[in-house]
Amino acid sequence: MTYKTKITVLSGIIAGLAMVYILSFVFDADRNNARSAAYSWLDAKQTGAIDRVIISSLDSRITLVRKDGDWFVARDGNEYPARQQRVEDFIKIFTQKKPYPVLSSNASSHDRLSLTDDKAVTVTLTGSEGPPLLDLLIGAPDVTGKDIYLRRGDQNEVRSGENIFSAYTNSPPAFWYNLRLFPESESGLLDVTFVQRLTVYPPAEGDEDAIKPLIFTRSGREWAFNFELADPDMAKVDSYIQSILSVTGSDFVFDIESSDPILNDCRIVLEFGDGGIKTARFGPPFFTDDGENFMCYAVVSGSNLVYSVPDRVIVRLFPDVSIFEKDQ
């Protein structure tokens, strides 16, 4: 066989193998099924129109509402700040294209898969006008526990998909709350660089006249103090003030008014560069009803919300000044 003939034969073989490879993709049933199963429950373009999210089951209901671009948890006629990113992440689940193959179009399967109104968890996304943008029933997990059954409220069609829903839909209201005493700090709208002066009034412990507040005053990139420090560590001061701005409660309290005198045990006053002032007031520590947790009540000026805050957090807010010294 001549060299030219060999080249021609080899070229033909290569071309044939290439065609087989291409056809294997075109006619690969599993690949085609996966592509056809890719599905999203909501068009991403509709997310901007959503102003209410309702998660409901037979014995619970959580309502999230958006006002002026911010999310709140609506409860008992009041609105509590929500964790913005958590709500946005939840909504994003419905716009992502993922494998949701159709398992059935027969309504007789709904009861067995817990996709009836009395068994399913229902997520409803609505806009300001018109019918819901999405009404999704979330049913039982499959035998592996990895996937879950789902269907639209106005359709019989049942799909299955990875269970990325239950971490959100099975959580209590506190899961959605932004429990930071200064909610603006969650999104970086408030941090230590905004603070010009900090005044800390520690617990009175029975002698209010003997209280000497700790005062931190910004001086350029450093801090001046009304107390003595041999070798102050400015990074530690910054970290302490940032921890105040980021302090997080464990829940909201519904049986204490923000004006209750019990909330005058100690306080922290923050003065900002824009002239704003925020005062956080705290009550004395107490044991919860179960006797297992040591808590304090807290309230911040400009809001009627009362928080319960773990006492270990409060201890860190009123430290001994020695913690601001540089390490030796």
N, C-alpha and C positions, 0 to 999 in steps of 0.2 A: 504494500500500500504506500503510495507516494505521500510525501509530506503535506502536499496541498489537500490530498484526499483526507488525511488524518485531521487536519484543521477543520475541514467541512463537517466531518462526522462529529467531532467534539463540540463544535458550535451548535449542531443540531441537538445533541444531547443536553447541553446547557440550556438551550431555549426551551426544550421540553420540560426539564426539571423546573425551570422558572414558571412555566405555565401551570404545572401541577401545584406549585407552592401558592401561586395567586389564587387558583381555584379553590384550594383548601380553605382560604380565608372567606371567599365568596360563599361557599356552600357549607361552611362549618356551622352546624345547627346550634351548638351551644353558644357560639359567639353571636349568632343572629338573635337567639332568644334573649341573651343578656342585653343586647342593644335595644331590642323591642321592649324589654321590661323596664328600661330607664324611664323614670316618671317623676314628676313633681306635683305636689298637691296645689300649689299656688304659683302664679306668675310673679316673678321677682318685682316686676314693675308695679304690682298692686300693693306692695308693702307700705309705701308712703301714704296710702289711703286708709290704713288700719288705725282706728282710734279706740278700739275695745277688743280685749281678749277675754273670753269666758271659758274657764275649765270647770266642768260640772260632772258630777256623778250622782248616784241616788242619795248619798248622805253628805255631800259637800259641794261648795261652789266658791270659786275664786274669780274675782273680776279685776282685770287690769285696764286702766283707762289712760289715754294719752291726752294731755292738755298742754298747749303751747310748746309742743315738742318733747315734753317730759312725761315719763310713765309713773303712775301711782297705783297703789292697791286700794280699791274701794271696799270698805268694810263698815257695816253698821252706820251708814250715813256719813262716814268720814273718809278722807283720803290720806293715805300714808305713802311717803316716798318709796318708790320701787327701785330695785337695782337695774339701772338702765341697760347695761350690757347683757345681763341675764335675760331680760325680756327680748332684746333684739336677737340674741342667740337662739332663743326658743322660736321666734317667728321665722328665722332663717332656715330652720329645719324643714319647714313646709315648702320652701322655694328651691331646695337642693334637688337636683336630679339624681336619683338613686334607683337601684333595682327594687321595683314593687310589682312583681309578676301577678297577673290575675289568676286567682284560684277557683273562683266560682262566680256565677251570675244568678244563682238560685237563692231566693230569699229564705228557703228552708234551712240554709246553713247558718243563718244569722244567730239563732239562739244557741246553737252548739258552740259557736266561736265567740260568744259573749258580745255580739254586735247588735244587740237590741237596746232600746232606749233605757230599759231598767237594769241593764248589766254593763253597758259600755261606759267609758269615760268619754265625754264629748268636748271637743275643742271648737269653739266658734270664734271666728275672726270677722269683725264687722267694720264698716266704714260709717261715715256720718249719714249717708243716704243709701236707700235701696236694700236689697236682700243681703244676707251674709256673704262675704267674699269666700268663706270656707266654713263648712260645718262637717267636721270629721269625727267619726266614731272610732274609738280605739278599744279593741277587744282583748281577748285572752292571748297569752304567749303560746307559741307552738311547743311541741314536746321537748325541743332542745333548750327552750328558754331564751334563745338568742333572737328569734324573730317574733313578730307580733302581727295580729290580724287587724285590718283596717278597712273602712268603707266610708264613702261620702254619705251624708245623711239623706240625700235625695236619690240615691242609687242603690241597686241591689248588688252591684259588682263588689266582690271581696278581693282585696289584695293582701299580700304579706310583705314585710320588710324588717330590716334590723330595728330592734327595739331601742331607739334613741329618744323615745318619748316619755317613758315612765319616770325617769329621774326628775322630770319637770312636773308631770301630771299627778304623781302620787305624793308630792311634797306639801307640807302645811303652809299657811300664809307667810310665816316668818321666813321661809325660803326665798320669797320674793321681795321682802322688805329691804330697803337700804337703811340699815340700822346704825350708820355712822352719825354721830352727833352733829357733825358738819357734813351734810350730804354732798356738798359741792366738791369735797376732796376726792370723791370716788372717781370722777372723770378728770382730775388734775386741775380743776378750776380754782382750787385753793391749796396752796402749799406754804412751806416755811418762808419762801421769798416774799410773800405778801405781808408777813407779820412785822410790824415796827416796834411793838411793845407787848410784853407778856407780864401779867401780874397774877401771882399765885397766892391765894389765901388758903393755907392748910386748915385742917379740922381744928375747931376751937378747943375741944377737949375740956370744956367747962370754964375757960377763962378767955373770953373774947378780947378783953383789953390787952392781953399779953401777946396777941397774935401779931407777928411781924411778917408782912407779905414779902414774897420774893419777887423782885422786879428785874426783868431782862429788857434792855433797851438796845435796839439796833444802832450800830455805829459803823456805817459803811457795810463791809462784809463781816464784821465782827459784832460782838455783843458787850455791852457794859452792864454791870450788876450793882445792886444796892447791898451786896454782901461780899465777904472776902473770899477770894480764891487765889491760892498760891501760884498755880500754873494752869489757867483755864484751857480746856479743850473745846474749841469752837464747833468742831464736828459733832461732839457729843451734845452740845446745846442745840444745834440744828436738828439732830436726831430726836431729841426729847420734844422739841416743839412740833416736829412733824408727827410724832406719836400722839400728841394731843389732838391734832387736826384729824388723825386717822382713827381715833378711838371709836370702838364699835360696841353697841349694846347687844344683848341677847334677845330682846323682844321689846315691843311697846307695852306700856302699862295702861290699863283702861279704868282702874278704880282710884287713881290719884290725880288730882287737878294740878296743873302746872303752877298754880299760885299757892299750893300747900306749903306752910311754914317748914315742914319737914325737909324741904329741899334747900335749906339755908345752912347746912352743916359746914360746907366749904365751897369754894368757887374758884374759877379761873377766868380771867378777863383777857381777851385778845383784841389788840388795836391794830388795824390794817392801814396800809399806805393810802388807800382811797378815803380814809376818814371813818370807815365803818368800825363798829365795835360789836363783838360777840361775847356774851357771858354765859359760861356753863356752870350751873349750880348743882350740887350733889347733896343727897341725904346721907344719914349715917348708915353703916352696914347693918344688915339683918339676915337671918336665916330664912330661906324659903320654906313654904309649908311642909315640904317633904324632909326638911332638916338636913339636906345634903349639899346645898349651895349657899354661899355667902354672897349677897348682892347689895347694890346700892341703887337708889333712884337718881335719875338725872334729867335735867331740862336745859334747853339752850334758848337764850333770848331771841325773840322774833318768831317763836313757835310755841304752840300749846302741846306739842308731843312730849310725853314722859317716857323715858327709857328705863329698862332695868339693865344694869351694867355689873358684870362680875367684880367682886371686891378686889381681886388680884390686879385688875386693870386700874382701879382707883389708886391702889398703893403705888403703882408706877407713876401716876400723875402728880403725886405729892412726895417726891423723893428727898433724901438728904442731899445737901448741896455738894457733898464730897464726890458725888458721881460725875460732876462736871470737871474734875481735875484730870490732867493728863496722866496716863499710866506711867509709872516709874520703871 
